[in-house]
C-alpha cells in the first residue's frame, strides 16, 4: 500500500509540473518575474477569454553574459514545444527590442538557454548561451517578422520553426544545448533600453510535451554561414531532404552545392537554387570545386565507369564535362593557386592516397604512400603546402606536405577525428570538421564541431557545434574575404513539430 501511495504521489508531482494548480498559474504558466537587473518592474496580464498574454518588460539587453527581461515561465522536463503568435504594442522604440520564446536551465541572469528572439525590426534568431556565464550566440533566420513561432526541444537539440496560421516550416536553425533535470520554458519581453518599458501580446500560445517514441522524423538540410569574428550564424537556405558541400564562388555572389546527383547554384542574397548543366554527369557527389580564376568547375561524378567516381572539369556556367582522371575511383579536392594542378583522392590497389594531376590533363602522380586512409587534399593559398587528413597516427588527424609530397608532417594532435582542412584565402585560418573520438570514417548524422585554427600560433577554438558530418564541409567553402565560412547542418524534426496546431 505504501509503495502504491508513493507511486501516486510521484505521478501527482509529474502532472503538477505540466498542469499546475489554477491558483498559482498565469494561464498555462506557473509564474512570472524579472530575470536579471531591471530599472522598471515588468508584469503580465492574462486575458482568459481571449487566451492572450500581454507582457510588459524592461531590461538593457538579452545578450553577452547576462540577461535582463520579464519572463513568464513554467518548470518542465523532457522534450517540449512552445508555440505563439507575437505582436508588439506601439511603434518606435529600440529597433532591437525583443520578444522571446525561451527554454532556460535556471532563472539566473547568466543561465544557459535558447530562445527564438523576434526583434522590433523583424529580425528573427535562435539565440543561445551554451554554458553559464558564456557569451550569447545566434543563428539568424533568412526570413523576417514571421507571424507564428515555435521552439522545439528534442533530446539535446533545440530547433526554430516559423510560419503563419495555416502552416509551419523548418527554419534551418538548430543548436545543441544539453539541459539537466527540470528547466524553464516560457515567453518574455526585453525593451533593449534600461529606461523604457515595452509591451507585446502573445496569442494562440501552446505548450505541449513532445512524444519521442512514436514521432516520425523528417530530415532537413540548412546551408548556413558563420562569421569568424563573432561565431554568429545565419541560415541562407533550407530544404527537406539532403543536400551537401557548399562552395563559395570566387566573386562572393553565390554558393554551389550538390543534391541528388546535380550541382546547384544559389545566390548568396537568397532566392531559389538553379541546376547547373553538367551534361551526362548526373551522379555528382560532394567533392566539387572552383578554379582559382573562377572560370571552371571540377566535379566528381560516377555516371560512368560502373559507378566509380571520376574527376571532370567544365565551364562554371555549365557545359559538357571533360574527363581528367584515367583511373577510378577518384575524388576532386583541391586546386593549386596558379590553376595548373589538381589534387585528388584516389583508391588504387585497395589504398586511398593523395594524387596530383595537371589541370589540363596528363599523368597522375602519387603523393602519399602511408598505410591507411589519406583524404581531403587542399592547397594553401601561397602554394607552399597541401593540407590533408590522414589516419596514419592511429586516428584521423590533419597533416600537411610540400606539393611534391615531401616533408609530410602532422598538424593536429587531439583526441577527435579531424577531417577536411580548409585554409582561408588570406592564409590566417584553417577550419576542419571534428568528430568525437569513437566515430570512424566520416558518416552523416553525427554530433560534430567546426574547429578553427589560427595559422599564426596554432591555437584551436570551436567555430560551431552542430548535427552534421558527411556533407557539412567536404569542399572549400570560405568567403573570398576570409570573414565567413559556409557549411551545411542537418535537422531531424519530429512530424508534429511542423503541424499548424
Secondary structure as the mmCIF struct_conf table of DSSP 4:
data_model
#
loop_
_struct_conf.conf_type_id
_struct_conf.id
_struct_conf.beg_label_comp_id
_struct_conf.beg_label_asym_id
_struct_conf.beg_label_seq_id
_struct_conf.end_label_comp_id
_struct_conf.end_label_asym_id
_struct_conf.end_label_seq_id
HELX_RH_AL_P HELX_RH_AL_P1 UNK A 2 UNK A 18
BEND BEND1 UNK A 19 UNK A 19
HELX_RH_3T_P HELX_RH_3T_P1 UNK A 22 UNK A 24
STRN STRN1 UNK A 26 UNK A 26
TURN_TY1_P TURN_TY1_P1 UNK A 27 UNK A 28
STRN STRN2 UNK A 29 UNK A 29
BEND BEND2 UNK A 30 UNK A 30
STRN STRN3 UNK A 31 UNK A 35
BEND BEND3 UNK A 36 UNK A 36
BEND BEND4 UNK A 39 UNK A 40
STRN STRN4 UNK A 43 UNK A 47
TURN_TY1_P TURN_TY1_P2 UNK A 48 UNK A 51
STRN STRN5 UNK A 52 UNK A 57
BEND BEND5 UNK A 60 UNK A 60
STRN STRN6 UNK A 62 UNK A 63
TURN_TY1_P TURN_TY1_P3 UNK A 64 UNK A 65
STRN STRN7 UNK A 66 UNK A 67
STRN STRN8 UNK A 69 UNK A 76
BEND BEND6 UNK A 78 UNK A 79
STRN STRN9 UNK A 80 UNK A 89
BEND BEND7 UNK A 90 UNK A 91
BEND BEND8 UNK A 93 UNK A 93
TURN_TY1_P TURN_TY1_P4 UNK A 95 UNK A 96
STRN STRN10 UNK A 98 UNK A 104
BEND BEND9 UNK A 105 UNK A 105
BEND BEND10 UNK A 107 UNK A 108
TURN_TY1_P TURN_TY1_P5 UNK A 109 UNK A 110
STRN STRN11 UNK A 113 UNK A 119
TURN_TY1_P TURN_TY1_P6 UNK A 120 UNK A 121
BEND BEND11 UNK A 122 UNK A 122
STRN STRN12 UNK A 124 UNK A 129
BEND BEND12 UNK A 131 UNK A 131
TURN_TY1_P TURN_TY1_P7 UNK A 132 UNK A 133
HELX_LH_PP_P HELX_LH_PP_P1 UNK A 134 UNK A 136
STRN STRN13 UNK A 137 UNK A 140
BEND BEND13 UNK A 142 UNK A 143
BEND BEND14 UNK A 145 UNK A 145
BEND BEND15 UNK A 147 UNK A 147
STRN STRN14 UNK A 148 UNK A 154
TURN_TY1_P TURN_TY1_P8 UNK A 155 UNK A 156
STRN STRN15 UNK A 157 UNK A 163
BEND BEND16 UNK A 165 UNK A 166
STRN STRN16 UNK A 168 UNK A 176
BEND BEND17 UNK A 181 UNK A 182
STRN STRN17 UNK A 183 UNK A 190
BEND BEND18 UNK A 192 UNK A 193
TURN_TY1_P TURN_TY1_P9 UNK A 194 UNK A 195
STRN STRN18 UNK A 198 UNK A 209
BEND BEND19 UNK A 212 UNK A 214
HELX_LH_PP_P HELX_LH_PP_P2 UNK A 215 UNK A 216
STRN STRN19 UNK A 217 UNK A 227
TURN_TY1_P TURN_TY1_P10 UNK A 228 UNK A 230
STRN STRN20 UNK A 233 UNK A 240
BEND BEND20 UNK A 241 UNK A 241
STRN STRN21 UNK A 244 UNK A 248
TURN_TY1_P TURN_TY1_P11 UNK A 250 UNK A 251
BEND BEND21 UNK A 252 UNK A 253
STRN STRN22 UNK A 254 UNK A 259
TURN_TY1_P TURN_TY1_P12 UNK A 260 UNK A 261
STRN STRN23 UNK A 262 UNK A 267
TURN_TY1_P TURN_TY1_P13 UNK A 268 UNK A 269
STRN STRN24 UNK A 274 UNK A 275
TURN_TY1_P TURN_TY1_P14 UNK A 279 UNK A 280
STRN STRN25 UNK A 284 UNK A 284
BEND BEND22 UNK A 286 UNK A 286
STRN STRN26 UNK A 289 UNK A 290
TURN_TY1_P TURN_TY1_P15 UNK A 292 UNK A 293
BEND BEND23 UNK A 294 UNK A 294
STRN STRN27 UNK A 296 UNK A 301
BEND BEND24 UNK A 303 UNK A 304
HELX_RH_3T_P HELX_RH_3T_P2 UNK A 305 UNK A 307
STRN STRN28 UNK A 310 UNK A 315
TURN_TY1_P TURN_TY1_P16 UNK A 316 UNK A 317
STRN STRN29 UNK A 322 UNK A 323
BEND BEND25 UNK A 326 UNK A 329
STRN STRN30 UNK A 330 UNK A 335
TURN_TY1_P TURN_TY1_P17 UNK A 337 UNK A 338
BEND BEND26 UNK A 339 UNK A 340
STRN STRN31 UNK A 341 UNK A 348
TURN_TY1_P TURN_TY1_P18 UNK A 349 UNK A 350
STRN STRN32 UNK A 351 UNK A 358
TURN_TY1_P TURN_TY1_P19 UNK A 359 UNK A 360
STRN STRN33 UNK A 365 UNK A 366
BEND BEND27 UNK A 371 UNK A 372
STRN STRN34 UNK A 374 UNK A 379
TURN_TY1_P TURN_TY1_P20 UNK A 381 UNK A 382
BEND BEND28 UNK A 383 UNK A 384
STRN STRN35 UNK A 386 UNK A 390
TURN_TY1_P TURN_TY1_P21 UNK A 392 UNK A 393
BEND BEND29 UNK A 394 UNK A 395
STRN STRN36 UNK A 397 UNK A 401
TURN_TY1_P TURN_TY1_P22 UNK A 403 UNK A 404
BEND BEND30 UNK A 405 UNK A 405
BEND BEND31 UNK A 407 UNK A 407
STRN STRN37 UNK A 409 UNK A 410
BEND BEND32 UNK A 414 UNK A 416
STRN STRN38 UNK A 417 UNK A 423
TURN_TY1_P TURN_TY1_P23 UNK A 425 UNK A 426
BEND BEND33 UNK A 427 UNK A 428
STRN STRN39 UNK A 429 UNK A 435
TURN_TY1_P TURN_TY1_P24 UNK A 437 UNK A 438
BEND BEND34 UNK A 441 UNK A 441
BEND BEND35 UNK A 444 UNK A 445
STRN STRN40 UNK A 446 UNK A 454
TURN_TY1_P TURN_TY1_P25 UNK A 455 UNK A 457
STRN STRN41 UNK A 460 UNK A 468
TURN_TY1_P TURN_TY1_P26 UNK A 470 UNK A 472
BEND BEND36 UNK A 473 UNK A 475
STRN STRN42 UNK A 478 UNK A 478
TURN_TY1_P TURN_TY1_P27 UNK A 480 UNK A 481
BEND BEND37 UNK A 482 UNK A 483
STRN STRN43 UNK A 484 UNK A 494
HELX_RH_3T_P HELX_RH_3T_P3 UNK A 495 UNK A 498
BEND BEND38 UNK A 499 UNK A 499
#
